[in-house]
Amino acid sequence: MGQVAVFSGAERRRRWSDDQKLAIVSEAFSPGACVAEVARRRDVSTSLLYDWRRKFLVPADDGSEPLMGFAEAVVVDEQAAGLATPAPAAIIDLPRGRRVTLFASATPALVSAVLRGLR
């Protein structure tokens, strides 16, 4: 069950220092982490975590580097780039027009799992 915070008086909002925000954002966006789980654990909304992350990604006024960054992702259209697609090693036709295609690059564990699933 979640916690309930009762705020009395004029101030109703929690205040987070930049160090606290950075620690929470680093935890939420670390490899393998789930943003929603970290948000629940820290009692913060997920949208606030994304806002904080955006704040930390903006370069400072003094021109210094942002605290965090992103790697550039490039989507390549394989057919337009002229890359040859590998020929399938096996094609299994199933009822109702369904088809399973296995490529030679598939691991033995994946192939055996697919074949077990077809039984």
N, C-alpha and C positions, 0 to 999 in steps of 0.2 A: 504494500500500500504506500502511496506517496506521502510526502510531508505537506503540512499545511502551515503557511507562514501568515501570521496576523500582524498587520502593520497598523500602528496607531499614530495619531498626530498628523501633521501636515505632509511629511515626507512619506510617500508610498512606494517609491522605486528603490531598488537595490542599486548600489554603486559598485562598479567593478574597476579596479585599477588596470592600467595598461598591462602590467605584468601578469595579473590574473587572467585577463582576456587572452593574452598571448599563450599562456599555459593551456587554457581550455581549447583554443583553436588548434594549437599544435597537437594536443591529444586527439581531437576530433578528426583531424585530417592527416594523421599519421598512417602509414601503410597498414592495411588490414583492419583499421578502426571503422566503426559504424557511427556516423554523425548522430543519428537518432538515439542510439544507446548512450553516447557521451552526453547528449543534451538532457536526456532523462536523469542520468546519474548526477549531473551538475545542476539540475533544475533550471535549465535555460531553454528557450525555444530554439528550434533548428534555424529559423530565419535570422535570429540574432547572431548565431554562430557564423552564418554566411555573411552577414553585414560586417561583423568583426574581421572576418578573413579579408573581405574586400578593403576594409580600412587599412589593414596591415600590408596589403599588396600595393597600395598607392605610394609612389615615391615621396619622401619627405620634401618640404619646401627648400631645404638646403641642397637638393639634388643627389642625396645619398641613395644607395641601392635599397629596394624594399627588403623587408625582413624575410619574406618568402617569395617563391616564384613558381612558374609553371613551365613545363617543357612543351615545346611546339609539337603539335601533332599534324601530320600530313596524310591526307587520304588520297590514295592513288587508284585511279581506275585501271585495273589490270588489262582490260581489253584495249583501252585507248593507249596505254603505255607499251603495248606490244609484248607483254609478258605471256609466256606460254603457260597454260593451265595444265597440270599433270593429268594424265589419263587415269581413270579410275581402275583400281585393281579388281573390284567386284561390284556388280550391280544386282540387287535383289529386288524383284518386282513383287509387290504385295497386293492383296485384294483391294478393291475400291480405288485402283489407280495410284496407290502409294508406292514409293520406291526408296530403297536404302542404298546409298552409294558409299563404298569404302575405298579409300585411297591407300596407296602403298606407304604413305607417311604416317598412317595411323599406328598407334602403339598396339602391341599384342593384347594388352589388358583392355583397351578400348574395343578392339574387334571382338574379343570373347564376351565382353559385357553386352555389346549390341546383339551378338548371336544368341546369348542366353535370353535376352529380352524378347527375341522373336519366337521363342518356343511356345 
